[in-house]
Amino acid sequence: MDKIKKTVGIYQDGNVIKLATFSVEKDVITLLNLNKTEISKKEKDDENAFDNDFLSGLGFGDETKEEKSPNDFSWDDTPKEENNSDEDSPEIEQIDVTELENLKSFFEENEVHEGKISLNLDISNVSYKTIPAPVKKSKKAIIKELYSVFNEENSKSAIYSYYPLNEDEIVGIKHEDKMFLLENILSISQFHPKRKFNFGKIQTDEVALLNAVRWNYEIRDDEISAIFYVGIDYSRIIIMKGYNSFQILPIVNETTKSPEIINTLYSRLLLEKSHHEIPNLDHIFLCGEDITTERIETLRAVEPECKIERLLPLRIMDNDVRYNPENYTAYIIPIMLAIAGVYPKDPTLLPVDFLPKKLLEQQNIFSLNFPGFVVLVIILLTGLFGINEYFQLNNINRHTQMEIMNIKRKIDTKKTIVDSIALLENKISQIKTNMKQVSEIVTDQNQWHYILKKMSNTVGENSVSWITNLHKLSTNNFVVQGQTTLRSNVIKFSKMFPNSKIEKLHENEIEGYTVWNFEITFGMPDPIKTKRADALFEKKLSHKSKVKIYTKTESVTSTKIKSTTSKKVENIKSKSNKLKNIEDLYDKALADYRNQKYDVALSEFTEYMNNSKTDKIINAKYFTGECLYQLTEYEKALNVFSRVIEINKRKLPDALLMSANCEIKLNNFVAAKEFLNQLLKQYPTSVLAEIATKKLQRLGTD
């Protein structure tokens, strides 16, 4: 086999396939082209993508791949015309015959068969579990432990791998069922049986994004970074410390195509920072679709002290004038997939690979395990003892060919019958195609489309809410987990689908906000009725838009008539709503503070403290100090923080740090050190302790 001189990264995001093609010469790669195509004509404007939470942390480690089921199918025996999917296959949309032909043409235009192929996989089929590391830390021992851990899920076949987190823990990774992008590429090879595809690696999108930072950027071990990824089918945030990830944030919003997607991602980050006490970010990398200068400036406006830039493949960009930074950012995942295939042993790249072992063995004709060696010996022995059989079979073959020629002559005499048979075969083929389309409509693919669409609209119609997890429990039900700031929204969510049951509901407080964590189980909708439900849903939305227009027109004509009455009603309600308005004032003050309107927020927090009797008064007291500090009223701010230190233990570490900041601004460095040392003594393990240590180093320790 000739040495491969090309490498190709193939990335599927929804219905879009992206290619990054490189030439390879003596381990030096050069970008040839970036290209993409859409493989489906179906529009998916309102769909959102959901995944499981990714790793809580990543590290270096050996990659291990095992196949659990001895009855796993052979890649070379995949039927050409039949659909091999069964009822237990993952809920993703497969490519039909027409789309497969379009994908084949796209690969031919880009000469994919001439290179080594690296792919991404379907993250919805991947699950992770953190387990204690076995005493014997060999691959065999770890895989044996993973079998016992994942055995409760009773999967028919799976591929296993793992990451070592530290000396005592590992993250076990399991990929369920088939990899459909890989299957479709292997199906395309049937069109060209003489051409053989060569595969390098299969990795998750998250690993490719982490490798993009590890391979192209120099960052400190204590640096806190975030990767904002804006995809066609989903968006997410990866938070890193140094080169390792410790938090993945899935995003559920109205659509990833929204011009407000950056604000949505940033809002999700702020909530997570408050909930998990994540330190301030030093670096933000933006990548994915439409990372424009305007979107970067939007993020810089709210994070002025953080370094914000596109995530780029700096080591391979050179001075290629064909592509601008926005192009490189959009293709960062297929680029890093290709690079991982070229440098499989590069220590800076995470090494996990989900490429099936059976396919690896088929690619390397010189690699034989013991069963393969036995098969080779049997073949050689069969050849030695079967020479006579060969000549006999050759004679039979010639006789058979003569009979075939006679039959063909008879067929030629009845060409009309043959044409009729061909016409009937075409009709049968059309009927099969129609039946396949009907089958696709009634499968649970349409169920999930309906579920995601309805859930997305329900989230958008209610107050601030997040869906954090969605997965199927059985063929008859599924579970939804999420958070909301209004308890009444939980009831609304429970009415989205039939046979609902609120399993869990508990209260949590984040920065003065009450957040309700919930878990609801639902019965799966009727697969036949979901298509009708989609049509009725669209009709209902259209009707609502018309009613809106009519109501707006009617309200203009009746404004003068109602003005006198509305003033009287407002006077009557003003007293009864005063307490409610005061509580809303706290939320408005907090929003103005976050939007850097410090003078307005100061006035609102002060008014709130004068009129409210709730526990939030202490929080409001602290934020008046923050506002005064931002308005350079350092002595007044110091007095406020001193009062907070006396009465509020929960805000004590924050107040100590801000008191030190005020003393530094007033050039009272000795007093500042006292506050910082008190913070380190009372809260040595808090996130703020690390900040206090750095400030003491700058001030000079005693």
C-alpha angles and dihedrals in degrees: 000000000000118000110264111248097181136058126198129196111204118193127182118200110173107307095341123096116198126194131199112187125192136179116230125210122162091339091307113121127202124191112245102176148330117221141160142188138188113239099191133055092205115106118225103184097146101039123114128196123230128194141177117261109274127224121322085216141355133214143159120291147138116280118236128189124187133167114220103196120069088203095062115144124256116247091218093053097058108136116245100220108021126088107236096192117116136192092275096054117116118274099257130118116257123214113256126219095272093048090046089055090050091050090049091053090048091052091047092052090052095040092233092166090068094064144056109266126221120185143188120232137221105276091200089073094052123093130183135202130181110221136170113270113253117250089243102055098200125129091247093052093047094048090048089054091048090053091057093045096050096035092095089070091062096214118183093221136355144167117231133205137151148203124218108231096184140321093297106034140049133186112232115210125200127185114200128215123332133347103233100195089053091047092051092051091050089049089054089056088068088071088060107032091173093057118077124201117224118211129204111176146341116210140162120260090245092057090050091052092048090049090052090062095040094049100042109030139058110219132165123255091241095044115118111216137171132204113212108200119190110192136178093243102024145359132215147166125234114198116202138188107203106323096330128089121227103167135034117190116200113207127220113188142139093278137329088233091066116120086226094059093110090054089048092052092046092049090052089050092052092052092049092048091054094045098047100027093242112180123243115285121253096188137021122193117199121202142153131055124005099352093174129176089252092058091048091051090049090059094043090056091063097036104038094159095050123088107240124186144139118279102244136175092242095174095061105031097091110161099309105158093193093080134041126210091266090060093049091049092051091051098040094115098053089042092055092043088057092046092051088055092052097046105034092160099043105132093214092061124079105247105212113129128180096192107135114252091226091059092047090054091049091053095053109061091185094055113088126167121204096275089048091051091052090051090050091052091050090051092051093048090048090052093050095049096038103062092103090047088053094059092046091050089047091057091047089049093055091049090049091050090054090052090049091053090052091050091050091054089053090048091051089057090058100043092141091063091047091052091051090051090050090051091051090048090054090052091049090050091052091049090051090050091051091047090051091052091050090048091053090052094054096042122099088260087083090043092059091045089054093044095050093044094050093043092050092053092046091053091048093050096053136061124281105320137152132202105212101176139017125176141150117256098187140331090285106042146024137196132233124199124188151129134251138176093220119062091205089065089068089065090049091051091049090059095056095091138017127273093021125175128184102226100176136015125166136159126241132176122221119181092331094316122116110227123188117212112204142179122197130181121209137187115246112260119248104274093217095050096048093077090054090045090055091053093047090047092054090047090051092051090051091051091049092054091054092049090051092056092048093048092050092052093046093048092057092057094047099044096097093047093054099039096087094045093047092055091055092047091050091053091051094048098041095083096045092048096045095095092047091049091051091056090048087051090066091057091048092049091050091050092050089050092053090048088055094247090137099163092052092044091050092055092046095048090049092050090048093053090051094053108030132076100190129112089260089080089084091052090048089051090054093048092051085061091050090051093049090050091052089048089054092246090135100162092050090046090051090054091052093049091048089056091048090052089056098049110023121060094175092058093038098105092048092047092049092052093047091047089055090049091053092050090050090053088050090049091243094136096163091056090045091055090052092055092046093048090049089053092051092047097049099034108025095155099045124110090244091057090071090053091048091052092054092048091051090051090054092047093046122249122253 
